Amino acid sequence: MKILVTNLQKGESVRHKARAEWGLGKVIAVDRCGTIRVIFEGNRELSIAQGGKYLEKVL
């Protein structure tokens, strides 16, 4: 099993790099394989494989 390191943690605000129309999201879970679960505006919940590549932290 490959374990990926991501700089994102549960509770952080994020935006998808290629899907700005999804709006702001909040990280609700990060698993050991790098899949990140995010809830975006409008209660749209998504699991993003290798999420660290596609999500950027919003300060």
C-alpha positions in Angstrom: 0.0 0.0 0.0 1.3 3.4 -1.0 1.0 6.2 1.6 0.9 9.7 0.2 1.6 12.8 2.2 -0.7 15.8 1.8 -0.4 19.2 3.4 -4.2 19.4 3.8 -5.9 18.6 7.1 -9.5 18.1 8.2 -11.3 21.5 8.8 -9.2 23.5 6.3 -10.9 25.6 3.5 -9.9 24.6 0.0 -10.7 25.3 -3.7 -10.4 22.9 -6.6 -7.7 24.1 -9.0 -9.6 23.1 -12.1 -13.2 23.5 -10.9 -13.6 27.0 -9.5 -17.3 26.8 -10.2 -17.6 24.4 -7.2 -16.7 27.3 -4.9 -15.1 27.0 -1.5 -14.9 23.7 0.2 -14.1 22.4 3.6 -11.9 19.2 4.1 -13.9 16.7 6.1 -11.5 13.7 5.9 -8.1 12.7 4.6 -7.2 9.1 4.2 -3.8 7.4 4.1 -4.0 6.8 0.4 -4.3 10.6 -0.3 -8.1 10.6 -1.0 -9.6 13.8 0.4 -13.3 14.2 1.2 -14.5 17.7 0.8 -17.9 19.4 1.2 -18.3 22.2 -1.3 -20.9 25.0 -1.4 -24.4 23.8 -1.7 -23.6 20.7 0.5 -21.9 18.9 -2.5 -19.7 16.2 -0.9 -17.0 14.7 -3.0 -14.1 12.3 -2.6 -11.1 13.4 -4.6 -8.4 10.8 -5.2 -4.9 12.3 -4.9 -6.6 15.4 -3.6 -3.4 17.1 -2.7 -2.7 17.5 -6.4 -6.1 19.1 -7.2 -6.9 21.2 -4.2 -5.3 24.4 -2.9 -5.6 25.7 0.6 -7.6 29.0 1.0 -6.4 31.2 3.8 
